[in-house]
Amino acid sequence: MFFSKHNKNITYINHYSGLLEVEGEGELCLKDTELLYEQGKNWEKEYDTLSVTEGITGLGEGYIEFFSHIDCLILSRTVGAVAASPELLKLWRKRKVLICGEYDTFAERFACENNLKFLHSDIHLADDDIEIAHEHDIITLRFHENGSCDIHYNCFTPGSSAGSYGGGEYANPLPRDFYVGCTIEDFANIFNERVRGQILSNETLKRFLEISNERHG
């Protein structure tokens, strides 16, 4: 985890998968990329995906240029503006950079207006605590560039010694048109009763199902 030197409310969460998440509120500026504790020259080059989380409303002048090397930009539904130069957009089109976000949001408009690839962002569905197995599962609906989708389970269990963790990952594929005629109640029936409440109250999932069916119709 990194902290912005310019704005104490801006936090970067790093993942070994190449994902960098930025959390905060309001519009990000170039100075927000200056870190409180030095991470080395060109620290940003360690990540190929930038995820801008809810609460952030825009990416100001120079901010996204700092991350011009990325292959994927994920924008939450609160983001309403991205200042990107014509030169950067041209480079991104050449490199086929992917823009991810929800349907009917700025992310989709940004991709469309600038002739960039767009993909609906993954949806965190639920956290499942299986007490009898001392297991915690993070369940995500994932979308892939080839049009396929699946339900991904990231499972965490106690390790063989104190302070260690076991577990694993697996994914159950879904039909490409699984959403057709599918209500949120139908979707919730796929899962264990333990997480049914979380599924039914998932507003992001609800929006996805409703908009997808409207577009299909």
GIHU-V694916 format. One record per residue. N is the residue number from 1. NEAR is the number of other C-alpha atoms within 12 Angstrom. D_CENTER is the distance of its C-alpha to the mean C-alpha in whole Angstrom. Layout:
n->N near->NEAR d_center->D_CENTER
n->N near->NEAR d_center->D_CENTER
This chain:
n->1 near->18 d_center->17
n->2 near->27 d_center->18
n->3 near->26 d_center->20
n->4 near->27 d_center->21
n->5 near->20 d_center->24
n->6 near->18 d_center->25
n->7 near->24 d_center->23
n->8 near->19 d_center->23
n->9 near->22 d_center->20
n->10 near->32 d_center->17
n->11 near->29 d_center->16
n->12 near->33 d_center->14
n->13 near->25 d_center->12
n->14 near->25 d_center->13
n->15 near->18 d_center->12
n->16 near->13 d_center->15
n->17 near->13 d_center->13
n->18 near->20 d_center->12
n->19 near->24 d_center->9
n->20 near->31 d_center->10
n->21 near->32 d_center->8
n->22 near->39 d_center->11
n->23 near->34 d_center->12
n->24 near->30 d_center->15
n->25 near->24 d_center->17
n->26 near->24 d_center->18
n->27 near->32 d_center->18
n->28 near->36 d_center->18
n->29 near->28 d_center->21
n->30 near->24 d_center->22
n->31 near->23 d_center->23
n->32 near->32 d_center->20
n->33 near->33 d_center->20
n->34 near->28 d_center->23
n->35 near->26 d_center->22
n->36 near->21 d_center->25
n->37 near->16 d_center->25
n->38 near->15 d_center->26
n->39 near->19 d_center->24
n->40 near->12 d_center->26
n->41 near->11 d_center->26
n->42 near->16 d_center->23
n->43 near->22 d_center->21
n->44 near->32 d_center->18
n->45 near->21 d_center->19
n->46 near->22 d_center->18
n->47 near->27 d_center->14
n->48 near->26 d_center->13
n->49 near->32 d_center->9
n->50 near->39 d_center->9
n->51 near->39 d_center->6
n->52 near->42 d_center->8
n->53 near->32 d_center->8
n->54 near->23 d_center->10
n->55 near->22 d_center->14
n->56 near->29 d_center->14
n->57 near->27 d_center->16
n->58 near->33 d_center->16
n->59 near->38 d_center->16
n->60 near->25 d_center->20
n->61 near->19 d_center->23
n->62 near->22 d_center->22
n->63 near->28 d_center->19
n->64 near->36 d_center->17
n->65 near->25 d_center->20
n->66 near->28 d_center->19
n->67 near->29 d_center->16
n->68 near->29 d_center->18
n->69 near->26 d_center->18
n->70 near->29 d_center->14
n->71 near->29 d_center->13
n->72 near->36 d_center->10
n->73 near->41 d_center->9
n->74 near->41 d_center->6
n->75 near->43 d_center->7
n->76 near->39 d_center->8
n->77 near->30 d_center->11
n->78 near->27 d_center->13
n->79 near->35 d_center->13
n->80 near->27 d_center->16
n->81 near->28 d_center->17
n->82 near->34 d_center->17
n->83 near->25 d_center->20
n->84 near->25 d_center->20
n->85 near->19 d_center->24
n->86 near->13 d_center->25
n->87 near->14 d_center->25
n->88 near->26 d_center->22
n->89 near->29 d_center->21
n->90 near->17 d_center->24
n->91 near->21 d_center->23
n->92 near->29 d_center->19
n->93 near->24 d_center->21
n->94 near->16 d_center->23
n->95 near->18 d_center->20
n->96 near->23 d_center->18
n->97 near->31 d_center->15
n->98 near->36 d_center->12
n->99 near->40 d_center->10
n->100 near->40 d_center->7
n->101 near->37 d_center->8
n->102 near->35 d_center->10
n->103 near->33 d_center->13
n->104 near->27 d_center->16
n->105 near->27 d_center->14
n->106 near->27 d_center->15
n->107 near->38 d_center->12
n->108 near->31 d_center->14
n->109 near->26 d_center->17
n->110 near->31 d_center->16
n->111 near->34 d_center->16
n->112 near->21 d_center->19
n->113 near->15 d_center->21
n->114 near->28 d_center->20
n->115 near->22 d_center->21
n->116 near->28 d_center->17
n->117 near->30 d_center->15
n->118 near->35 d_center->13
n->119 near->33 d_center->11
n->120 near->37 d_center->9
n->121 near->34 d_center->6
n->122 near->28 d_center->6
n->123 near->31 d_center->8
n->124 near->25 d_center->9
n->125 near->34 d_center->12
n->126 near->32 d_center->15
n->127 near->26 d_center->16
n->128 near->30 d_center->19
n->129 near->21 d_center->22
n->130 near->18 d_center->25
n->131 near->13 d_center->28
n->132 near->9 d_center->31
n->133 near->15 d_center->29
n->134 near->17 d_center->27
n->135 near->22 d_center->24
n->136 near->26 d_center->20
n->137 near->30 d_center->18
n->138 near->28 d_center->14
n->139 near->30 d_center->13
n->140 near->30 d_center->10
n->141 near->33 d_center->11
n->142 near->29 d_center->10
n->143 near->30 d_center->11
n->144 near->21 d_center->12
n->145 near->20 d_center->14
n->146 near->11 d_center->18
n->147 near->17 d_center->17
n->148 near->20 d_center->17
n->149 near->26 d_center->15
n->150 near->25 d_center->15
n->151 near->30 d_center->15
n->152 near->27 d_center->14
n->153 near->27 d_center->16
n->154 near->26 d_center->15
n->155 near->25 d_center->19
n->156 near->25 d_center->20
n->157 near->26 d_center->24
n->158 near->18 d_center->27
n->159 near->14 d_center->28
n->160 near->10 d_center->32
n->161 near->9 d_center->32
n->162 near->9 d_center->32
n->163 near->9 d_center->28
n->164 near->11 d_center->27
n->165 near->16 d_center->24
n->166 near->20 d_center->24
n->167 near->20 d_center->22
n->168 near->18 d_center->20
n->169 near->18 d_center->18
n->170 near->18 d_center->19
n->171 near->20 d_center->17
n->172 near->19 d_center->19
n->173 near->20 d_center->19
n->174 near->20 d_center->19
n->175 near->15 d_center->21
n->176 near->17 d_center->20
n->177 near->19 d_center->21
n->178 near->26 d_center->21
n->179 near->29 d_center->20
n->180 near->21 d_center->23
n->181 near->19 d_center->25
n->182 near->24 d_center->23
n->183 near->23 d_center->23
n->184 near->30 d_center->21
n->185 near->21 d_center->24
n->186 near->18 d_center->24
n->187 near->30 d_center->21
n->188 near->24 d_center->21
n->189 near->18 d_center->25
n->190 near->21 d_center->23
n->191 near->24 d_center->22
n->192 near->19 d_center->24
n->193 near->16 d_center->26
n->194 near->20 d_center->24
n->195 near->25 d_center->21
n->196 near->22 d_center->22
n->197 near->21 d_center->22
n->198 near->27 d_center->18
n->199 near->32 d_center->18
n->200 near->26 d_center->20
n->201 near->19 d_center->19
n->202 near->25 d_center->15
n->203 near->20 d_center->15
n->204 near->29 d_center->12
n->205 near->33 d_center->14
n->206 near->27 d_center->17
n->207 near->24 d_center->16
n->208 near->32 d_center->14
n->209 near->31 d_center->18
n->210 near->22 d_center->20
n->211 near->23 d_center->19
n->212 near->24 d_center->19
n->213 near->20 d_center->22
n->214 near->16 d_center->23
n->215 near->15 d_center->22
n->216 near->15 d_center->24
n->217 near->10 d_center->27
